[in-house]
Amino acid sequence: MQSLAWHSINQSGRIAYNRVAGKTPGIIFLCGHGSDMDGSKALFLDSWAQQQRRAFLRFDYSGHGQSDGAFLETNISDWTRDAIAVLDDLTTGPQILVGSSLGGWIMLNVALARPNRIAGLIGIAAAPDFTEDLIWQPLDDDQRNKMKNDGQIALENPYADDPVIYPYHLIEDGRQHLRLRAPLAITAPVRLLQGMNDAEVPWQTATRLADCLQSDDVVLHFDKTATHRFSEPAQLRLLKTVLVTLLDQLDPK
């Protein structure tokens, strides 16, 4: 029976996680910005992993879900640190990283930091560089000045009435981790799932990312009707098919 557990990250507090014991390559799920490890995709993969006796781990970044930390005080560096600590301390053997939205950015950072531990990557509406390309760049000069002066900006939330607050330090920190500006020394197989009806992350982001990856084993899957959440039953079935096919490639029977 699974139970919620916590892992201490140096002086930065505790990370909440759930883990399924099983065979490797294992799978680590990286959630989106403002999401948590109890989202539909994470729970779908958790259930599948238990059925297959496949090692699986899902966790909450600092400032997310049940982990310690304040959401508006954390950033890309913090969440990358969390993911690397989870990989190093809570898993053994090769791992497939499954990153949703922000998680698709974090998985790139982890793969660059720990290339020998990463067996493959699966991005779902992956959003590398979103702080620069999707938040900062669309702002006009007045909005940028206001964000700098106020330390944050409130933007429309497509999923709720309350706006999303983005702190300026998130923009500044994100610039240390931009991944769509140069080749990426990632040679593991990569699968990118992207909805063409995604209003948050343009589908062209997936092709930009594919172009940056040094790996020749990169496959893109586009769903014309899928939104950013990519969580409808047919989309979850596609995720499972892509994952199973990748596992068969990595660990042929």
CYANA upper distance limits for C-alpha pairs under 8 A (distance plus 0.5 A):
  2 GLN  CA     18 ASN  CA      7.38
  2 GLN  CA     19 ARG  CA      7.56
  2 GLN  CA     20 VAL  CA      7.66
  3 SER  CA     18 ASN  CA      7.05
  4 LEU  CA     16 ALA  CA      7.34
  4 LEU  CA     17 TYR  CA      6.50
  4 LEU  CA     18 ASN  CA      5.87
  5 ALA  CA     16 ALA  CA      6.23
  5 ALA  CA     17 TYR  CA      5.92
  5 ALA  CA     18 ASN  CA      6.76
  6 TRP  CA     14 ARG  CA      6.30
  6 TRP  CA     15 ILE  CA      5.78
  6 TRP  CA     16 ALA  CA      4.96
  6 TRP  CA     17 TYR  CA      6.51
  6 TRP  CA     67 SER  CA      8.39
  7 HIS  CA     14 ARG  CA      5.72
  7 HIS  CA     15 ILE  CA      5.54
  7 HIS  CA     16 ALA  CA      7.04
  7 HIS  CA     17 TYR  CA      8.10
  8 SER  CA     12 SER  CA      8.04
  8 SER  CA     13 GLY  CA      6.18
  8 SER  CA     14 ARG  CA      4.77
  8 SER  CA     15 ILE  CA      6.73
  9 ILE  CA     13 GLY  CA      6.18
  9 ILE  CA     14 ARG  CA      6.40
  9 ILE  CA     15 ILE  CA      7.54
  9 ILE  CA     82 ASP  CA      7.67
  9 ILE  CA     85 ALA  CA      7.60
 12 SER  CA     68 ASP  CA      8.48
 12 SER  CA     69 GLY  CA      8.20
 13 GLY  CA     62 SER  CA      8.44
 13 GLY  CA     67 SER  CA      8.37
 13 GLY  CA     68 ASP  CA      5.99
 13 GLY  CA     69 GLY  CA      7.43
 14 ARG  CA     62 SER  CA      8.27
 14 ARG  CA     67 SER  CA      6.36
 14 ARG  CA     68 ASP  CA      5.90
 15 ILE  CA     59 PHE  CA      7.54
 15 ILE  CA     60 ASP  CA      6.79
 15 ILE  CA     61 TYR  CA      7.12
 15 ILE  CA     62 SER  CA      6.95
 15 ILE  CA     66 GLN  CA      8.16
 15 ILE  CA     67 SER  CA      5.15
 15 ILE  CA     68 ASP  CA      6.95
 15 ILE  CA     82 ASP  CA      8.00
 16 ALA  CA     59 PHE  CA      6.18
 16 ALA  CA     60 ASP  CA      6.11
 16 ALA  CA     61 TYR  CA      8.46
 16 ALA  CA     65 GLY  CA      8.43
 16 ALA  CA     66 GLN  CA      6.27
 16 ALA  CA     67 SER  CA      5.36
 17 TYR  CA     37 MET  CA      8.15
 17 TYR  CA     57 LEU  CA      7.62
 17 TYR  CA     58 ARG  CA      6.21
 17 TYR  CA     59 PHE  CA      4.52
 17 TYR  CA     60 ASP  CA      6.90
 18 ASN  CA     57 LEU  CA      6.37
 18 ASN  CA     58 ARG  CA      6.06
 18 ASN  CA     59 PHE  CA      6.82
 19 ARG  CA     55 ALA  CA      8.05
 19 ARG  CA     56 PHE  CA      6.27
 19 ARG  CA     57 LEU  CA      4.94
 19 ARG  CA     58 ARG  CA      7.08
 20 VAL  CA     46 ASP  CA      7.94
 20 VAL  CA     49 ALA  CA      7.67
 20 VAL  CA     50 GLN  CA      7.04
 20 VAL  CA     53 ARG  CA      8.39
 20 VAL  CA     54 ARG  CA      7.79
 20 VAL  CA     55 ALA  CA      5.82
 20 VAL  CA     56 PHE  CA      5.43
 20 VAL  CA     57 LEU  CA      6.75
 21 ALA  CA     53 ARG  CA      7.53
 21 ALA  CA     54 ARG  CA      7.31
 21 ALA  CA     55 ALA  CA      5.29
 21 ALA  CA     56 PHE  CA      7.31
 22 GLY  CA     26 GLY  CA      8.07
 22 GLY  CA     53 ARG  CA      5.26
 22 GLY  CA     54 ARG  CA      4.80
 22 GLY  CA     55 ALA  CA      4.46
 22 GLY  CA     56 PHE  CA      7.95
 23 LYS  CA     53 ARG  CA      6.93
 23 LYS  CA     54 ARG  CA      5.37
 23 LYS  CA     55 ALA  CA      5.84
 24 THR  CA     54 ARG  CA      7.12
 24 THR  CA     55 ALA  CA      6.62
 24 THR  CA     93 GLY  CA      7.04
 24 THR  CA     94 PRO  CA      7.04
 24 THR  CA     95 GLN  CA      7.68
 25 PRO  CA     54 ARG  CA      8.32
 25 PRO  CA     55 ALA  CA      7.81
 25 PRO  CA     93 GLY  CA      7.17
 25 PRO  CA     94 PRO  CA      5.47
 25 PRO  CA     95 GLN  CA      5.54
 25 PRO  CA     96 ILE  CA      7.11
 25 PRO  CA    119 ALA  CA      7.61
 25 PRO  CA    247 LEU  CA      8.05
 26 GLY  CA     54 ARG  CA      6.83
 26 GLY  CA     55 ALA  CA      4.98
 26 GLY  CA     56 PHE  CA      6.08
 26 GLY  CA     57 LEU  CA      8.48
 26 GLY  CA     91 THR  CA      8.36
 26 GLY  CA     93 GLY  CA      7.98
 26 GLY  CA     94 PRO  CA      6.98
 26 GLY  CA     95 GLN  CA      5.13
 26 GLY  CA     96 ILE  CA      6.60
 27 ILE  CA     54 ARG  CA      8.31
 27 ILE  CA     55 ALA  CA      6.70
 27 ILE  CA     56 PHE  CA      5.18
 27 ILE  CA     57 LEU  CA      6.81
 27 ILE  CA     95 GLN  CA      5.91
 27 ILE  CA     96 ILE  CA      5.24
 27 ILE  CA     97 LEU  CA      6.37
 27 ILE  CA     98 VAL  CA      7.57
 28 ILE  CA     56 PHE  CA      6.30
 28 ILE  CA     57 LEU  CA      5.32
 28 ILE  CA     58 ARG  CA      6.39
 28 ILE  CA     87 LEU  CA      8.47
 28 ILE  CA     95 GLN  CA      7.38
 28 ILE  CA     96 ILE  CA      6.81
 28 ILE  CA     97 LEU  CA      5.51
 28 ILE  CA     98 VAL  CA      6.61
 29 PHE  CA     37 MET  CA      8.34
 29 PHE  CA     42 ALA  CA      6.91
 29 PHE  CA     56 PHE  CA      8.31
 29 PHE  CA     57 LEU  CA      6.86
 29 PHE  CA     58 ARG  CA      5.50
 29 PHE  CA     59 PHE  CA      7.87
 29 PHE  CA     97 LEU  CA      6.64
 29 PHE  CA     98 VAL  CA      5.36
 29 PHE  CA     99 GLY  CA      6.51
 29 PHE  CA    100 SER  CA      8.45
 29 PHE  CA    103 GLY  CA      8.42
 30 LEU  CA     37 MET  CA      8.38
 30 LEU  CA     58 ARG  CA      7.38
 30 LEU  CA     59 PHE  CA      7.80
 30 LEU  CA     83 ALA  CA      8.28
 30 LEU  CA     97 LEU  CA      7.74
 30 LEU  CA     98 VAL  CA      6.52
 30 LEU  CA     99 GLY  CA      5.09
 30 LEU  CA    100 SER  CA      6.70
 30 LEU  CA    102 LEU  CA      8.46
 30 LEU  CA    103 GLY  CA      5.07
 30 LEU  CA    104 GLY  CA      7.95
 30 LEU  CA    106 ILE  CA      7.92
 30 LEU  CA    107 MET  CA      7.79
 31 CYS  CA     35 SER  CA      6.59
 31 CYS  CA     36 ASP  CA      6.39
 31 CYS  CA     37 MET  CA      6.83
 31 CYS  CA     39 GLY  CA      8.45
 31 CYS  CA     42 ALA  CA      8.16
 31 CYS  CA     59 PHE  CA      8.48
 31 CYS  CA     60 ASP  CA      8.03
 31 CYS  CA     99 GLY  CA      6.75
 31 CYS  CA    100 SER  CA      5.81
 31 CYS  CA    101 SER  CA      7.73
 31 CYS  CA    102 LEU  CA      7.37
 31 CYS  CA    103 GLY  CA      5.59
 32 GLY  CA     36 ASP  CA      7.72
 32 GLY  CA     99 GLY  CA      8.17
 32 GLY  CA    100 SER  CA      5.82
 32 GLY  CA    101 SER  CA      5.48
 32 GLY  CA    102 LEU  CA      5.09
 32 GLY  CA    103 GLY  CA      5.77
 33 HIS  CA    101 SER  CA      7.70
 33 HIS  CA    102 LEU  CA      5.89
 33 HIS  CA    103 GLY  CA      8.15
 34 GLY  CA     64 HIS  CA      6.78
 34 GLY  CA     71 PHE  CA      8.26
 35 SER  CA     39 GLY  CA      7.56
 35 SER  CA     64 HIS  CA      7.31
 35 SER  CA     65 GLY  CA      7.68
 36 ASP  CA     59 PHE  CA      7.84
 36 ASP  CA     60 ASP  CA      5.90
 36 ASP  CA     61 TYR  CA      8.18
 36 ASP  CA     64 HIS  CA      6.59
 36 ASP  CA     65 GLY  CA      5.60
 37 MET  CA     42 ALA  CA      6.42
 37 MET  CA     43 LEU  CA      8.12
 37 MET  CA     58 ARG  CA      6.10
 37 MET  CA     59 PHE  CA      5.77
 37 MET  CA     60 ASP  CA      6.07
 37 MET  CA     65 GLY  CA      7.80
 38 ASP  CA     42 ALA  CA      6.63
 38 ASP  CA     43 LEU  CA      6.49
 39 GLY  CA     43 LEU  CA      6.69
 40 SER  CA     44 PHE  CA      6.46
 40 SER  CA    231 SER  CA      7.14
 41 LYS  CA     45 LEU  CA      6.73
 41 LYS  CA    231 SER  CA      6.91
 41 LYS  CA    236 LEU  CA      7.59
 42 ALA  CA     46 ASP  CA      6.59
 42 ALA  CA     58 ARG  CA      7.34
 43 LEU  CA     47 SER  CA      6.63
 44 PHE  CA     48 TRP  CA      6.81
 44 PHE  CA    236 LEU  CA      8.09
 45 LEU  CA     49 ALA  CA      6.46
 45 LEU  CA    240 LYS  CA      8.29
 46 ASP  CA     50 GLN  CA      6.79
 46 ASP  CA     56 PHE  CA      7.13
 46 ASP  CA     57 LEU  CA      8.34
 46 ASP  CA     58 ARG  CA      8.48
 47 SER  CA     51 GLN  CA      6.91
 48 TRP  CA     52 GLN  CA      6.70
 49 ALA  CA     53 ARG  CA      6.19
 49 ALA  CA     54 ARG  CA      5.26
 49 ALA  CA     55 ALA  CA      7.14
 49 ALA  CA     56 PHE  CA      6.72
 50 GLN  CA     54 ARG  CA      6.95
 60 ASP  CA     64 HIS  CA      6.00
 60 ASP  CA     65 GLY  CA      6.12
 60 ASP  CA     66 GLN  CA      7.12
 60 ASP  CA     67 SER  CA      6.27
 61 TYR  CA     65 GLY  CA      8.07
 61 TYR  CA     67 SER  CA      7.01
 61 TYR  CA     79 TRP  CA      6.04
 61 TYR  CA     82 ASP  CA      6.75
 61 TYR  CA     83 ALA  CA      8.12
 62 SER  CA     67 SER  CA      5.97
 62 SER  CA     68 ASP  CA      6.17
 62 SER  CA     69 GLY  CA      5.73
 62 SER  CA     70 ALA  CA      7.80
 62 SER  CA     71 PHE  CA      7.67
 62 SER  CA     74 THR  CA      7.29
 62 SER  CA     78 ASP  CA      7.53
 62 SER  CA     79 TRP  CA      6.95
 62 SER  CA     82 ASP  CA      7.64
 63 GLY  CA     67 SER  CA      6.62
 63 GLY  CA     68 ASP  CA      6.34
 63 GLY  CA     69 GLY  CA      4.74
 63 GLY  CA     70 ALA  CA      4.91
 63 GLY  CA     71 PHE  CA      4.40
 63 GLY  CA     72 LEU  CA      7.97
 63 GLY  CA     73 GLU  CA      8.13
 63 GLY  CA     74 THR  CA      6.93
 64 HIS  CA     68 ASP  CA      8.16
 64 HIS  CA     69 GLY  CA      8.12
 64 HIS  CA     70 ALA  CA      8.28
 64 HIS  CA     71 PHE  CA      6.64
 69 GLY  CA     73 GLU  CA      8.03
 69 GLY  CA     74 THR  CA      7.87
 70 ALA  CA     74 THR  CA      7.08
 72 LEU  CA    165 ILE  CA      8.22
 72 LEU  CA    166 TYR  CA      7.80
 72 LEU  CA    167 PRO  CA      6.88
 73 GLU  CA    167 PRO  CA      8.40
 74 THR  CA     78 ASP  CA      6.48
 74 THR  CA     79 TRP  CA      8.00
 74 THR  CA    170 LEU  CA      8.10
 75 ASN  CA     79 TRP  CA      6.79
 75 ASN  CA    169 HIS  CA      8.12
 75 ASN  CA    170 LEU  CA      5.85
 75 ASN  CA    173 ASP  CA      7.19
 75 ASN  CA    174 GLY  CA      8.03
 76 ILE  CA     80 THR  CA      6.48
 76 ILE  CA    106 ILE  CA      8.03
 76 ILE  CA    170 LEU  CA      7.60
 76 ILE  CA    173 ASP  CA      7.04
 76 ILE  CA    174 GLY  CA      6.43
 76 ILE  CA    177 HIS  CA      8.10
 77 SER  CA     81 ARG  CA      6.61
 77 SER  CA    173 ASP  CA      7.41
 77 SER  CA    174 GLY  CA      8.24
 77 SER  CA    177 HIS  CA      8.44
 78 ASP  CA     82 ASP  CA      6.73
 79 TRP  CA     83 ALA  CA      6.77
 79 TRP  CA    106 ILE  CA      7.72
 80 THR  CA     84 ILE  CA      6.71
 80 THR  CA    106 ILE  CA      6.13
 80 THR  CA    109 ASN  CA      7.06
 80 THR  CA    110 VAL  CA      7.22
 81 ARG  CA     85 ALA  CA      6.61
 82 ASP  CA     86 VAL  CA      6.69
 83 ALA  CA     87 LEU  CA      6.69
 83 ALA  CA    106 ILE  CA      8.02
 83 ALA  CA    110 VAL  CA      7.49
 84 ILE  CA     88 ASP  CA      6.53
 84 ILE  CA    110 VAL  CA      6.50
 84 ILE  CA    113 ALA  CA      8.43
 84 ILE  CA    114 ARG  CA      8.40
 85 ALA  CA     89 ASP  CA      6.23
 85 ALA  CA     90 LEU  CA      8.23
 86 VAL  CA     90 LEU  CA      5.73
 86 VAL  CA     91 THR  CA      7.57
 87 LEU  CA     91 THR  CA      5.95
 87 LEU  CA     92 THR  CA      8.35
 88 ASP  CA     92 THR  CA      8.21
 93 GLY  CA    117 ARG  CA      7.21
 94 PRO  CA    116 ASN  CA      8.31
 94 PRO  CA    117 ARG  CA      5.42
 94 PRO  CA    118 ILE  CA      6.10
 94 PRO  CA    119 ALA  CA      5.94
 95 GLN  CA    117 ARG  CA      6.70
 95 GLN  CA    118 ILE  CA      5.61
 95 GLN  CA    119 ALA  CA      5.85
 95 GLN  CA    120 GLY  CA      7.55
 96 ILE  CA    118 ILE  CA      6.55
 96 ILE  CA    119 ALA  CA      5.86
 96 ILE  CA    120 GLY  CA      5.22
 96 ILE  CA    121 LEU  CA      6.09
 96 ILE  CA    122 ILE  CA      7.94
 97 LEU  CA    107 MET  CA      6.66
 97 LEU  CA    118 ILE  CA      7.83
 97 LEU  CA    120 GLY  CA      7.00
 97 LEU  CA    121 LEU  CA      5.45
 97 LEU  CA    122 ILE  CA      6.71
 98 VAL  CA    103 GLY  CA      8.00
 98 VAL  CA    104 GLY  CA      7.85
 98 VAL  CA    107 MET  CA      7.85
 98 VAL  CA    121 LEU  CA      6.51
 98 VAL  CA    122 ILE  CA      5.17
 98 VAL  CA    123 GLY  CA      6.38
 98 VAL  CA    124 ILE  CA      7.97
 99 GLY  CA    103 GLY  CA      4.44
 99 GLY  CA    104 GLY  CA      4.58
 99 GLY  CA    105 TRP  CA      7.88
 99 GLY  CA    106 ILE  CA      7.73
 99 GLY  CA    107 MET  CA      6.44
 99 GLY  CA    121 LEU  CA      8.24
 99 GLY  CA    122 ILE  CA      6.78
 99 GLY  CA    123 GLY  CA      5.44
 99 GLY  CA    124 ILE  CA      6.57
 99 GLY  CA    126 ALA  CA      7.30
100 SER  CA    104 GLY  CA      5.74
100 SER  CA    123 GLY  CA      6.53
100 SER  CA    124 ILE  CA      5.14
100 SER  CA    125 ALA  CA      6.56
100 SER  CA    126 ALA  CA      6.31
100 SER  CA    127 ALA  CA      8.48
101 SER  CA    105 TRP  CA      7.67
101 SER  CA    123 GLY  CA      8.10
101 SER  CA    124 ILE  CA      6.73
101 SER  CA    125 ALA  CA      5.56
101 SER  CA    126 ALA  CA      4.79
101 SER  CA    127 ALA  CA      5.25
101 SER  CA    128 PRO  CA      8.33
101 SER  CA    228 HIS  CA      8.45
102 LEU  CA    106 ILE  CA      6.90
102 LEU  CA    126 ALA  CA      7.00
102 LEU  CA    127 ALA  CA      5.84
102 LEU  CA    128 PRO  CA      7.26
102 LEU  CA    130 PHE  CA      8.37
103 GLY  CA    107 MET  CA      6.46
103 GLY  CA    123 GLY  CA      8.25
103 GLY  CA    126 ALA  CA      7.40
103 GLY  CA    127 ALA  CA      8.12
104 GLY  CA    108 LEU  CA      7.21
104 GLY  CA    122 ILE  CA      8.29
104 GLY  CA    123 GLY  CA      5.55
104 GLY  CA    124 ILE  CA      7.21
104 GLY  CA    125 ALA  CA      7.81
104 GLY  CA    126 ALA  CA      4.63
104 GLY  CA    127 ALA  CA      6.31
104 GLY  CA    128 PRO  CA      6.93
105 TRP  CA    109 ASN  CA      7.17
105 TRP  CA    126 ALA  CA      6.88
105 TRP  CA    127 ALA  CA      6.23
105 TRP  CA    128 PRO  CA      4.70
105 TRP  CA    129 ASP  CA      7.73
105 TRP  CA    179 ARG  CA      8.45
106 ILE  CA    110 VAL  CA      6.76
106 ILE  CA    128 PRO  CA      8.34
107 MET  CA    111 ALA  CA      6.53
107 MET  CA    121 LEU  CA      7.76
108 LEU  CA    112 LEU  CA      6.69
108 LEU  CA    179 ARG  CA      8.37
109 ASN  CA    113 ALA  CA      6.75
109 ASN  CA    177 HIS  CA      8.00
110 VAL  CA    114 ARG  CA      6.39
110 VAL  CA    115 PRO  CA      8.29
111 ALA  CA    115 PRO  CA      5.55
111 ALA  CA    117 ARG  CA      8.38
111 ALA  CA    118 ILE  CA      6.59
111 ALA  CA    186 ILE  CA      7.27
112 LEU  CA    184 LEU  CA      8.40
112 LEU  CA    185 ALA  CA      7.29
112 LEU  CA    186 ILE  CA      7.02
114 ARG  CA    118 ILE  CA      7.32
115 PRO  CA    186 ILE  CA      7.82
118 ILE  CA    188 ALA  CA      7.56
119 ALA  CA    188 ALA  CA      6.56
119 ALA  CA    189 PRO  CA      7.84
119 ALA  CA    250 LEU  CA      8.06
120 GLY  CA    188 ALA  CA      5.69
120 GLY  CA    189 PRO  CA      5.46
120 GLY  CA    190 VAL  CA      6.33
120 GLY  CA    246 LEU  CA      8.37
121 LEU  CA    188 ALA  CA      7.72
121 LEU  CA    189 PRO  CA      6.92
121 LEU  CA    190 VAL  CA      5.20
121 LEU  CA    191 ARG  CA      6.72
122 ILE  CA    190 VAL  CA      6.32
122 ILE  CA    191 ARG  CA      5.19
122 ILE  CA    192 LEU  CA      6.24
122 ILE  CA    193 LEU  CA      8.02
122 ILE  CA    243 LEU  CA      8.25
123 GLY  CA    190 VAL  CA      8.23
123 GLY  CA    191 ARG  CA      6.76
123 GLY  CA    192 LEU  CA      5.19
123 GLY  CA    193 LEU  CA      6.50
124 ILE  CA    192 LEU  CA      6.62
124 ILE  CA    193 LEU  CA      5.31
124 ILE  CA    194 GLN  CA      6.55
124 ILE  CA    230 PHE  CA      7.82
125 ALA  CA    192 LEU  CA      8.03
125 ALA  CA    193 LEU  CA      6.64
125 ALA  CA    194 GLN  CA      5.33
125 ALA  CA    195 GLY  CA      7.33
125 ALA  CA    198 ASP  CA      8.46
125 ALA  CA    201 VAL  CA      7.28
125 ALA  CA    203 TRP  CA      8.37
125 ALA  CA    206 ALA  CA      8.12
125 ALA  CA    228 HIS  CA      6.64
125 ALA  CA    229 ARG  CA      8.30
125 ALA  CA    230 PHE  CA      8.00
126 ALA  CA    192 LEU  CA      7.99
126 ALA  CA    193 LEU  CA      8.48
126 ALA  CA    194 GLN  CA      8.15
126 ALA  CA    201 VAL  CA      8.32
126 ALA  CA    205 THR  CA      8.20
126 ALA  CA    206 ALA  CA      7.53
127 ALA  CA    201 VAL  CA      6.94
127 ALA  CA    205 THR  CA      7.75
128 PRO  CA    178 LEU  CA      7.58
128 PRO  CA    179 ARG  CA      6.87
128 PRO  CA    180 LEU  CA      7.61
129 ASP  CA    133 ASP  CA      6.51
129 ASP  CA    134 LEU  CA      8.30
129 ASP  CA    174 GLY  CA      7.48
129 ASP  CA    175 ARG  CA      8.42
129 ASP  CA    177 HIS  CA      8.02
129 ASP  CA    178 LEU  CA      5.72
129 ASP  CA    179 ARG  CA      6.94
129 ASP  CA    180 LEU  CA      7.39
130 PHE  CA    134 LEU  CA      5.35
130 PHE  CA    135 ILE  CA      6.99
131 THR  CA    135 ILE  CA      5.61
131 THR  CA    136 TRP  CA      6.73
131 THR  CA    170 LEU  CA      7.59
131 THR  CA    171 ILE  CA      5.89
131 THR  CA    174 GLY  CA      6.63
132 GLU  CA    136 TRP  CA      5.41
132 GLU  CA    137 GLN  CA      6.46
132 GLU  CA    171 ILE  CA      6.96
132 GLU  CA    174 GLY  CA      7.69
132 GLU  CA    175 ARG  CA      7.75
133 ASP  CA    137 GLN  CA      5.84
133 ASP  CA    138 PRO  CA      7.94
134 LEU  CA    138 PRO  CA      6.99
134 LEU  CA    201 VAL  CA      8.16
135 ILE  CA    139 LEU  CA      7.44
136 TRP  CA    144 ARG  CA      7.91
136 TRP  CA    171 ILE  CA      7.61
139 LEU  CA    143 GLN  CA      6.18
139 LEU  CA    144 ARG  CA      6.57
140 ASP  CA    144 ARG  CA      6.73
141 ASP  CA    145 ASN  CA      6.64
142 ASP  CA    146 LYS  CA      6.61
143 GLN  CA    147 MET  CA      6.56
143 GLN  CA    153 ILE  CA      8.38
144 ARG  CA    148 LYS  CA      6.74
145 ASN  CA    149 ASN  CA      6.58
146 LYS  CA    150 ASP  CA      6.28
146 LYS  CA    151 GLY  CA      8.41
146 LYS  CA    152 GLN  CA      8.40
146 LYS  CA    153 ILE  CA      7.97
147 MET  CA    151 GLY  CA      5.88
147 MET  CA    152 GLN  CA      5.32
147 MET  CA    153 ILE  CA      5.67
147 MET  CA    167 PRO  CA      8.18
147 MET  CA    168 TYR  CA      6.70
148 LYS  CA    152 GLN  CA      7.44
148 LYS  CA    168 TYR  CA      6.70
151 GLY  CA    167 PRO  CA      6.23
151 GLY  CA    168 TYR  CA      5.64
151 GLY  CA    169 HIS  CA      7.92
152 GLN  CA    165 ILE  CA      7.16
152 GLN  CA    166 TYR  CA      5.93
152 GLN  CA    167 PRO  CA      4.42
152 GLN  CA    168 TYR  CA      5.56
153 ILE  CA    165 ILE  CA      6.17
153 ILE  CA    166 TYR  CA      5.91
153 ILE  CA    167 PRO  CA      6.92
153 ILE  CA    168 TYR  CA      8.07
154 ALA  CA    163 PRO  CA      6.19
154 ALA  CA    164 VAL  CA      6.01
154 ALA  CA    165 ILE  CA      4.99
154 ALA  CA    166 TYR  CA      6.91
155 LEU  CA    163 PRO  CA      5.84
155 LEU  CA    164 VAL  CA      5.79
155 LEU  CA    165 ILE  CA      6.96
155 LEU  CA    166 TYR  CA      8.22
156 GLU  CA    162 ASP  CA      8.13
156 GLU  CA    163 PRO  CA      5.31
156 GLU  CA    164 VAL  CA      6.69
157 ASN  CA    161 ASP  CA      7.16
157 ASN  CA    162 ASP  CA      7.00
157 ASN  CA    163 PRO  CA      5.31
157 ASN  CA    164 VAL  CA      5.89
166 TYR  CA    170 LEU  CA      7.48
167 PRO  CA    171 ILE  CA      7.79
168 TYR  CA    172 GLU  CA      6.98
169 HIS  CA    173 ASP  CA      6.39
170 LEU  CA    174 GLY  CA      6.41
171 ILE  CA    175 ARG  CA      7.12
172 GLU  CA    176 GLN  CA      8.06
173 ASP  CA    177 HIS  CA      7.98
174 GLY  CA    178 LEU  CA      7.00
179 ARG  CA    183 PRO  CA      8.50
179 ARG  CA    184 LEU  CA      7.61
179 ARG  CA    212 CYS  CA      8.48
180 LEU  CA    208 ARG  CA      7.25
180 LEU  CA    209 LEU  CA      6.66
180 LEU  CA    212 CYS  CA      6.91
181 ARG  CA    212 CYS  CA      8.28
182 ALA  CA    212 CYS  CA      6.77
183 PRO  CA    211 ASP  CA      8.42
183 PRO  CA    212 CYS  CA      5.04
183 PRO  CA    213 LEU  CA      6.49
183 PRO  CA    214 GLN  CA      7.04
184 LEU  CA    212 CYS  CA      6.11
184 LEU  CA    213 LEU  CA      5.43
184 LEU  CA    214 GLN  CA      6.37
185 ALA  CA    213 LEU  CA      7.26
185 ALA  CA    214 GLN  CA      6.16
185 ALA  CA    215 SER  CA      8.39
186 ILE  CA    213 LEU  CA      6.50
186 ILE  CA    214 GLN  CA      6.15
186 ILE  CA    215 SER  CA      6.42
187 THR  CA    213 LEU  CA      7.92
187 THR  CA    214 GLN  CA      6.21
187 THR  CA    215 SER  CA      4.52
187 THR  CA    216 ASP  CA      7.86
187 THR  CA    217 ASP  CA      8.35
188 ALA  CA    215 SER  CA      6.60
188 ALA  CA    217 ASP  CA      7.81
189 PRO  CA    215 SER  CA      7.04
189 PRO  CA    216 ASP  CA      8.15
189 PRO  CA    217 ASP  CA      5.35
189 PRO  CA    218 VAL  CA      6.40
190 VAL  CA    215 SER  CA      8.12
190 VAL  CA    217 ASP  CA      6.84
190 VAL  CA    218 VAL  CA      5.25
190 VAL  CA    219 VAL  CA      7.00
191 ARG  CA    218 VAL  CA      6.29
191 ARG  CA    219 VAL  CA      5.47
191 ARG  CA    220 LEU  CA      6.43
191 ARG  CA    221 HIS  CA      8.10
191 ARG  CA    242 VAL  CA      8.02
192 LEU  CA    206 ALA  CA      7.18
192 LEU  CA    218 VAL  CA      8.22
192 LEU  CA    219 VAL  CA      6.83
192 LEU  CA    220 LEU  CA      5.26
192 LEU  CA    221 HIS  CA      6.53
193 LEU  CA    220 LEU  CA      6.61
193 LEU  CA    221 HIS  CA      5.28
193 LEU  CA    222 PHE  CA      6.56
193 LEU  CA    223 ASP  CA      8.28
193 LEU  CA    239 LEU  CA      8.23
194 GLN  CA    198 ASP  CA      8.33
194 GLN  CA    203 TRP  CA      6.73
194 GLN  CA    206 ALA  CA      7.40
194 GLN  CA    220 LEU  CA      8.15
194 GLN  CA    221 HIS  CA      6.74
194 GLN  CA    222 PHE  CA      5.51
194 GLN  CA    223 ASP  CA      6.81
194 GLN  CA    226 ALA  CA      8.02
194 GLN  CA    228 HIS  CA      8.38
194 GLN  CA    230 PHE  CA      8.24
195 GLY  CA    203 TRP  CA      7.08
195 GLY  CA    222 PHE  CA      6.22
195 GLY  CA    223 ASP  CA      5.26
195 GLY  CA    224 LYS  CA      6.40
195 GLY  CA    225 THR  CA      6.90
195 GLY  CA    226 ALA  CA      4.70
195 GLY  CA    227 THR  CA      5.86
195 GLY  CA    228 HIS  CA      6.90
195 GLY  CA    230 PHE  CA      7.26
196 MET  CA    202 PRO  CA      7.98
196 MET  CA    203 TRP  CA      5.95
196 MET  CA    222 PHE  CA      7.04
196 MET  CA    223 ASP  CA      6.44
196 MET  CA    224 LYS  CA      5.16
196 MET  CA    225 THR  CA      6.72
196 MET  CA    226 ALA  CA      6.68
196 MET  CA    227 THR  CA      7.57
197 ASN  CA    223 ASP  CA      8.50
197 ASN  CA    224 LYS  CA      6.66
197 ASN  CA    225 THR  CA      5.80
197 ASN  CA    226 ALA  CA      5.82
197 ASN  CA    227 THR  CA      5.38
197 ASN  CA    228 HIS  CA      7.91
198 ASP  CA    202 PRO  CA      6.86
198 ASP  CA    203 TRP  CA      7.45
198 ASP  CA    226 ALA  CA      7.03
198 ASP  CA    227 THR  CA      4.66
198 ASP  CA    228 HIS  CA      4.99
199 ALA  CA    227 THR  CA      7.33
199 ALA  CA    228 HIS  CA      7.12
200 GLU  CA    228 HIS  CA      6.80
201 VAL  CA    205 THR  CA      7.46
201 VAL  CA    228 HIS  CA      7.42
203 TRP  CA    207 THR  CA      7.96
204 GLN  CA    208 ARG  CA      6.72
205 THR  CA    209 LEU  CA      6.62
206 ALA  CA    210 ALA  CA      6.68
206 ALA  CA    220 LEU  CA      7.96
207 THR  CA    211 ASP  CA      6.71
207 THR  CA    220 LEU  CA      8.37
208 ARG  CA    212 CYS  CA      6.98
209 LEU  CA    213 LEU  CA      6.92
210 ALA  CA    218 VAL  CA      7.15
226 ALA  CA    230 PHE  CA      6.19
226 ALA  CA    232 GLU  CA      8.44
226 ALA  CA    235 GLN  CA      8.08
230 PHE  CA    235 GLN  CA      6.39
230 PHE  CA    236 LEU  CA      7.93
231 SER  CA    235 GLN  CA      6.31
231 SER  CA    236 LEU  CA      6.34
232 GLU  CA    236 LEU  CA      6.72
233 PRO  CA    237 ARG  CA      6.67
234 ALA  CA    238 LEU  CA      6.77
235 GLN  CA    239 LEU  CA      6.75
236 LEU  CA    240 LYS  CA      6.77
237 ARG  CA    241 THR  CA      6.67
238 LEU  CA    242 VAL  CA      6.59
239 LEU  CA    243 LEU  CA      6.63
240 LYS  CA    244 VAL  CA      6.51
241 THR  CA    245 THR  CA      6.53
242 VAL  CA    246 LEU  CA      6.65
243 LEU  CA    247 LEU  CA      6.65
244 VAL  CA    248 ASP  CA      6.63
245 THR  CA    249 GLN  CA      6.77
246 LEU  CA    250 LEU  CA      6.72
247 LEU  CA    251 ASP  CA      6.27
247 LEU  CA    252 PRO  CA      8.14
248 ASP  CA    252 PRO  CA      5.36
248 ASP  CA    253 LYS  CA      7.69
